[in-house]
Amino acid sequence: MGLVEAWGSGIKRILNAAEEHGLPKPRFQEFDNMFRVELFRTNQVADQANQVTDQANPNPKN
């Protein structure tokens, strides 16, 4: 189908993207024949996401 750019290129691309954006290196964890990738973002991204959420829910219940 031509969907795969190159086998094994995804992890390298993730690491390069994090470095290019000045983010901490992602954490890779392997367990029980599975793996987890923990990605990090800047506070600016989190702040923008919170603003969008606040605008969508102007009267949150306390």
Biopython code that builds the backbone (N, CA, C, O; Angstrom):
import numpy as np
from Bio.PDB.StructureBuilder import StructureBuilder

atoms = [
    (1, "MET", "N", (0.818, -1.205, 0.000)),
    (1, "MET", "CA", (0.000, 0.000, 0.000)),
    (1, "MET", "C", (0.856, 1.259, 0.000)),
    (1, "MET", "O", (0.349, 2.344, -0.288)),
    (2, "GLY", "N", (2.128, 1.141, 0.313)),
    (2, "GLY", "CA", (2.996, 2.312, 0.301)),
    (2, "GLY", "C", (2.784, 3.261, 1.461)),
    (2, "GLY", "O", (3.133, 4.437, 1.362)),
    (3, "LEU", "N", (2.214, 2.777, 2.573)),
    (3, "LEU", "CA", (1.934, 3.646, 3.711)),
    (3, "LEU", "C", (3.115, 3.792, 4.668)),
    (3, "LEU", "O", (3.185, 4.757, 5.428)),
    (4, "VAL", "N", (4.032, 2.844, 4.630)),
    (4, "VAL", "CA", (5.157, 2.880, 5.555)),
    (4, "VAL", "C", (6.313, 3.636, 4.908)),
    (4, "VAL", "O", (6.794, 3.268, 3.837)),
    (5, "GLU", "N", (6.747, 4.698, 5.580)),
    (5, "GLU", "CA", (7.871, 5.493, 5.081)),
    (5, "GLU", "C", (9.146, 4.661, 5.134)),
    (5, "GLU", "O", (9.860, 4.536, 4.139)),
    (6, "ALA", "N", (9.418, 4.105, 6.283)),
    (6, "ALA", "CA", (10.562, 3.213, 6.488)),
    (6, "ALA", "C", (10.348, 2.519, 7.820)),
    (6, "ALA", "O", (9.913, 3.148, 8.785)),
    (7, "TRP", "N", (10.651, 1.221, 7.885)),
    (7, "TRP", "CA", (10.466, 0.486, 9.130)),
    (7, "TRP", "C", (11.334, 1.091, 10.213)),
    (7, "TRP", "O", (12.525, 1.320, 10.003)),
    (8, "GLY", "N", (10.751, 1.351, 11.364)),
    (8, "GLY", "CA", (11.503, 1.858, 12.506)),
    (8, "GLY", "C", (11.785, 3.343, 12.468)),
    (8, "GLY", "O", (12.557, 3.837, 13.290)),
    (9, "SER", "N", (11.184, 4.073, 11.539)),
    (9, "SER", "CA", (11.482, 5.506, 11.440)),
    (9, "SER", "C", (10.679, 6.348, 12.422)),
    (9, "SER", "O", (11.044, 7.494, 12.684)),
    (10, "GLY", "N", (9.594, 5.809, 12.970)),
    (10, "GLY", "CA", (8.712, 6.589, 13.826)),
    (10, "GLY", "C", (9.353, 7.067, 15.115)),
    (10, "GLY", "O", (9.181, 8.223, 15.503)),
    (11, "ILE", "N", (10.087, 6.196, 15.777)),
    (11, "ILE", "CA", (10.719, 6.576, 17.053)),
    (11, "ILE", "C", (11.757, 7.665, 16.815)),
    (11, "ILE", "O", (11.844, 8.626, 17.579)),
    (12, "LYS", "N", (12.529, 7.514, 15.771)),
    (12, "LYS", "CA", (13.538, 8.531, 15.456)),
    (12, "LYS", "C", (12.865, 9.867, 15.129)),
    (12, "LYS", "O", (13.358, 10.925, 15.522)),
    (13, "ARG", "N", (11.758, 9.818, 14.422)),
    (13, "ARG", "CA", (11.037, 11.051, 14.090)),
    (13, "ARG", "C", (10.465, 11.709, 15.342)),
    (13, "ARG", "O", (10.471, 12.935, 15.451)),
    (14, "ILE", "N", (9.974, 10.915, 16.284)),
    (14, "ILE", "CA", (9.454, 11.452, 17.544)),
    (14, "ILE", "C", (10.570, 12.162, 18.310)),
    (14, "ILE", "O", (10.384, 13.280, 18.792)),
    (15, "LEU", "N", (11.716, 11.518, 18.420)),
    (15, "LEU", "CA", (12.847, 12.105, 19.137)),
    (15, "LEU", "C", (13.317, 13.393, 18.465)),
    (15, "LEU", "O", (13.593, 14.383, 19.142)),
    (16, "ASN", "N", (13.409, 13.381, 17.146)),
    (16, "ASN", "CA", (13.844, 14.573, 16.414)),
    (16, "ASN", "C", (12.858, 15.725, 16.577)),
    (16, "ASN", "O", (13.267, 16.873, 16.749)),
    (17, "ALA", "N", (11.570, 15.426, 16.524)),
    (17, "ALA", "CA", (10.554, 16.468, 16.668)),
    (17, "ALA", "C", (10.612, 17.101, 18.055)),
    (17, "ALA", "O", (10.509, 18.320, 18.187)),
    (18, "ALA", "N", (10.775, 16.281, 19.079)),
    (18, "ALA", "CA", (10.868, 16.822, 20.443)),
    (18, "ALA", "C", (12.079, 17.747, 20.562)),
    (18, "ALA", "O", (11.991, 18.830, 21.141)),
    (19, "GLU", "N", (13.196, 17.311, 20.012)),
    (19, "GLU", "CA", (14.416, 18.128, 20.082)),
    (19, "GLU", "C", (14.244, 19.428, 19.302)),
    (19, "GLU", "O", (14.651, 20.488, 19.777)),
    (20, "GLU", "N", (13.653, 19.364, 18.124)),
    (20, "GLU", "CA", (13.441, 20.556, 17.292)),
    (20, "GLU", "C", (12.575, 21.591, 17.999)),
    (20, "GLU", "O", (12.759, 22.793, 17.804)),
    (21, "HIS", "N", (11.632, 21.133, 18.816)),
    (21, "HIS", "CA", (10.725, 22.052, 19.505)),
    (21, "HIS", "C", (11.183, 22.380, 20.927)),
    (21, "HIS", "O", (10.457, 23.025, 21.683)),
    (22, "GLY", "N", (12.377, 21.940, 21.284)),
    (22, "GLY", "CA", (12.918, 22.260, 22.600)),
    (22, "GLY", "C", (12.193, 21.573, 23.743)),
    (22, "GLY", "O", (12.161, 22.093, 24.858)),
    (23, "LEU", "N", (11.612, 20.412, 23.480)),
    (23, "LEU", "CA", (10.866, 19.680, 24.506)),
    (23, "LEU", "C", (11.752, 18.607, 25.134)),
    (23, "LEU", "O", (12.732, 18.182, 24.524)),
    (24, "PRO", "N", (11.419, 18.169, 26.339)),
    (24, "PRO", "CA", (12.165, 17.060, 26.944)),
    (24, "PRO", "C", (12.031, 15.800, 26.086)),
    (24, "PRO", "O", (11.046, 15.626, 25.369)),
    (25, "LYS", "N", (13.024, 14.938, 26.170)),
    (25, "LYS", "CA", (12.971, 13.680, 25.422)),
    (25, "LYS", "C", (11.797, 12.848, 25.909)),
    (25, "LYS", "O", (11.554, 12.759, 27.113)),
    (26, "PRO", "N", (11.066, 12.237, 24.980)),
    (26, "PRO", "CA", (9.970, 11.353, 25.381)),
    (26, "PRO", "C", (10.495, 10.175, 26.192)),
    (26, "PRO", "O", (11.645, 9.763, 26.038)),
    (27, "ARG", "N", (9.638, 9.638, 27.055)),
    (27, "ARG", "CA", (9.984, 8.476, 27.866)),
    (27, "ARG", "C", (9.380, 7.234, 27.225)),
    (27, "ARG", "O", (8.177, 7.189, 26.967)),
    (28, "PHE", "N", (10.201, 6.234, 26.970)),
    (28, "PHE", "CA", (9.741, 4.975, 26.399)),
    (28, "PHE", "C", (9.778, 3.919, 27.487)),
    (28, "PHE", "O", (10.808, 3.729, 28.133)),
    (29, "GLN", "N", (8.662, 3.229, 27.696)),
    (29, "GLN", "CA", (8.581, 2.182, 28.709)),
    (29, "GLN", "C", (8.077, 0.905, 28.045)),
    (29, "GLN", "O", (7.124, 0.932, 27.267)),
    (30, "GLU", "N", (8.724, -0.206, 28.361)),
    (30, "GLU", "CA", (8.309, -1.497, 27.836)),
    (30, "GLU", "C", (7.833, -2.357, 28.989)),
    (30, "GLU", "O", (8.474, -2.417, 30.038)),
    (31, "PHE", "N", (6.690, -3.032, 28.788)),
    (31, "PHE", "CA", (6.153, -3.907, 29.820)),
    (31, "PHE", "C", (5.160, -4.885, 29.203)),
    (31, "PHE", "O", (4.382, -4.503, 28.329)),
    (32, "ASP", "N", (5.176, -6.120, 29.637)),
    (32, "ASP", "CA", (4.217, -7.149, 29.213)),
    (32, "ASP", "C", (3.965, -7.163, 27.701)),
    (32, "ASP", "O", (2.814, -7.138, 27.265)),
    (33, "ASN", "N", (5.023, -7.200, 26.912)),
    (33, "ASN", "CA", (4.920, -7.234, 25.445)),
    (33, "ASN", "C", (4.227, -6.006, 24.852)),
    (33, "ASN", "O", (3.689, -6.067, 23.746)),
    (34, "MET", "N", (4.241, -4.906, 25.578)),
    (34, "MET", "CA", (3.681, -3.639, 25.106)),
    (34, "MET", "C", (4.694, -2.544, 25.391)),
    (34, "MET", "O", (5.681, -2.761, 26.095)),
    (35, "PHE", "N", (4.445, -1.379, 24.845)),
    (35, "PHE", "CA", (5.275, -0.239, 25.219)),
    (35, "PHE", "C", (4.420, 1.009, 25.291)),
    (35, "PHE", "O", (3.355, 1.099, 24.680)),
    (36, "ARG", "N", (4.912, 1.962, 26.050)),
    (36, "ARG", "CA", (4.228, 3.236, 26.249)),
    (36, "ARG", "C", (5.221, 4.349, 25.944)),
    (36, "ARG", "O", (6.398, 4.268, 26.296)),
    (37, "VAL", "N", (4.727, 5.379, 25.289)),
    (37, "VAL", "CA", (5.537, 6.554, 25.013)),
    (37, "VAL", "C", (4.893, 7.729, 25.729)),
    (37, "VAL", "O", (3.724, 8.043, 25.504)),
    (38, "GLU", "N", (5.662, 8.372, 26.591)),
    (38, "GLU", "CA", (5.171, 9.543, 27.318)),
    (38, "GLU", "C", (5.770, 10.776, 26.650)),
    (38, "GLU", "O", (6.986, 10.969, 26.643)),
    (39, "LEU", "N", (4.884, 11.614, 26.083)),
    (39, "LEU", "CA", (5.308, 12.831, 25.400)),
    (39, "LEU", "C", (5.099, 14.029, 26.317)),
    (39, "LEU", "O", (4.201, 14.032, 27.159)),
    (40, "PHE", "N", (5.922, 15.026, 26.149)),
    (40, "PHE", "CA", (5.836, 16.226, 26.968)),
    (40, "PHE", "C", (5.539, 17.421, 26.082)),
    (40, "PHE", "O", (5.858, 17.417, 24.893)),
    (41, "ARG", "N", (4.933, 18.436, 26.658)),
    (41, "ARG", "CA", (4.620, 19.646, 25.916)),
    (41, "ARG", "C", (4.995, 20.856, 26.760)),
    (41, "ARG", "O", (5.261, 20.743, 27.957)),
    (42, "THR", "N", (5.011, 22.003, 26.118)),
    (42, "THR", "CA", (5.332, 23.234, 26.833)),
    (42, "THR", "C", (4.112, 23.693, 27.610)),
    (42, "THR", "O", (2.992, 23.267, 27.326)),
    (43, "ASN", "N", (4.322, 24.548, 28.577)),
    (43, "ASN", "CA", (3.204, 25.111, 29.329)),
    (43, "ASN", "C", (2.331, 25.963, 28.429)),
    (43, "ASN", "O", (1.129, 26.085, 28.662)),
    (44, "GLN", "N", (2.931, 26.557, 27.395)),
    (44, "GLN", "CA", (2.172, 27.380, 26.462)),
    (44, "GLN", "C", (1.066, 26.557, 25.796)),
    (44, "GLN", "O", (-0.062, 27.028, 25.659)),
    (45, "VAL", "N", (1.388, 25.335, 25.387)),
    (45, "VAL", "CA", (0.387, 24.470, 24.763)),
    (45, "VAL", "C", (-0.700, 24.125, 25.771)),
    (45, "VAL", "O", (-1.885, 24.158, 25.442)),
    (46, "ALA", "N", (-0.306, 23.796, 26.989)),
    (46, "ALA", "CA", (-1.278, 23.468, 28.029)),
    (46, "ALA", "C", (-2.158, 24.677, 28.329)),
    (46, "ALA", "O", (-3.368, 24.532, 28.499)),
    (47, "ASP", "N", (-1.564, 25.864, 28.395)),
    (47, "ASP", "CA", (-2.333, 27.079, 28.658)),
    (47, "ASP", "C", (-3.352, 27.340, 27.554)),
    (47, "ASP", "O", (-4.487, 27.725, 27.834)),
    (48, "GLN", "N", (-2.953, 27.131, 26.303)),
    (48, "GLN", "CA", (-3.873, 27.334, 25.182)),
    (48, "GLN", "C", (-5.021, 26.322, 25.246)),
    (48, "GLN", "O", (-6.175, 26.675, 25.002)),
    (49, "ALA", "N", (-4.707, 25.083, 25.570)),
    (49, "ALA", "CA", (-5.749, 24.058, 25.679)),
    (49, "ALA", "C", (-6.716, 24.411, 26.795)),
    (49, "ALA", "O", (-7.925, 24.236, 26.643)),
    (50, "ASN", "N", (-6.204, 24.904, 27.910)),
    (50, "ASN", "CA", (-7.068, 25.298, 29.020)),
    (50, "ASN", "C", (-7.963, 26.477, 28.641)),
    (50, "ASN", "O", (-9.123, 26.529, 29.050)),
    (51, "GLN", "N", (-7.433, 27.422, 27.865)),
    (51, "GLN", "CA", (-8.233, 28.560, 27.423)),
    (51, "GLN", "C", (-9.387, 28.099, 26.533)),
    (51, "GLN", "O", (-10.510, 28.587, 26.662)),
    (52, "VAL", "N", (-9.108, 27.166, 25.637)),
    (52, "VAL", "CA", (-10.155, 26.645, 24.754)),
    (52, "VAL", "C", (-11.222, 25.941, 25.577)),
    (52, "VAL", "O", (-12.416, 26.109, 25.332)),
    (53, "THR", "N", (-10.790, 25.155, 26.551)),
    (53, "THR", "CA", (-11.746, 24.459, 27.415)),
    (53, "THR", "C", (-12.576, 25.458, 28.202)),
    (53, "THR", "O", (-13.789, 25.291, 28.322)),
    (54, "ASP", "N", (-11.943, 26.494, 28.739)),
    (54, "ASP", "CA", (-12.653, 27.500, 29.513)),
    (54, "ASP", "C", (-13.671, 28.235, 28.648)),
    (54, "ASP", "O", (-14.769, 28.545, 29.112)),
    (55, "GLN", "N", (-13.313, 28.517, 27.385)),
    (55, "GLN", "CA", (-14.236, 29.193, 26.485)),
    (55, "GLN", "C", (-15.415, 28.303, 26.129)),
    (55, "GLN", "O", (-16.535, 28.790, 25.973)),
    (56, "ALA", "N", (-15.177, 27.015, 25.998)),
    (56, "ALA", "CA", (-16.239, 26.075, 25.653)),
    (56, "ALA", "C", (-17.178, 25.837, 26.834)),
    (56, "ALA", "O", (-18.353, 25.523, 26.647)),
    (57, "ASN", "N", (-16.655, 25.988, 28.049)),
    (57, "ASN", "CA", (-17.437, 25.769, 29.280)),
    (57, "ASN", "C", (-17.371, 27.021, 30.155)),
    (57, "ASN", "O", (-16.676, 27.020, 31.171)),
    (58, "PRO", "N", (-18.073, 28.075, 29.785)),
    (58, "PRO", "CA", (-17.943, 29.331, 30.532)),
    (58, "PRO", "C", (-18.475, 29.274, 31.958)),
    (58, "PRO", "O", (-18.057, 30.083, 32.787)),
    (59, "ASN", "N", (-19.384, 28.347, 32.279)),
    (59, "ASN", "CA", (-19.945, 28.239, 33.615)),
    (59, "ASN", "C", (-19.728, 26.843, 34.166)),
    (59, "ASN", "O", (-20.686, 26.084, 34.308)),
    (60, "PRO", "N", (-18.479, 26.483, 34.480)),
    (60, "PRO", "CA", (-18.242, 25.124, 34.989)),
    (60, "PRO", "C", (-18.863, 24.951, 36.374)),
    (60, "PRO", "O", (-18.922, 25.888, 37.170)),
    (61, "LYS", "N", (-19.320, 23.739, 36.639)),
    (61, "LYS", "CA", (-19.881, 23.432, 37.961)),
    (61, "LYS", "C", (-18.729, 23.208, 38.930)),
    (61, "LYS", "O", (-17.734, 22.577, 38.574)),
    (62, "ASN", "N", (-18.852, 23.710, 40.132)),
    (62, "ASN", "CA", (-17.798, 23.567, 41.158)),
    (62, "ASN", "C", (-18.056, 22.362, 42.008)),
    (62, "ASN", "O", (-17.284, 22.075, 42.922)),
]
sb = StructureBuilder()
sb.init_structure("model")
sb.init_model(0)
sb.init_chain("A")
sb.init_seg("    ")
for serial, (resi, resn, name, xyz) in enumerate(atoms, 1):
    if name == "N":
        sb.init_residue(resn, " ", resi, " ")
    sb.init_atom(name, np.array(xyz, "f"), 0.0, 1.0, " ", f" {name:<3s}", serial, name[0])
structure = sb.get_structure()
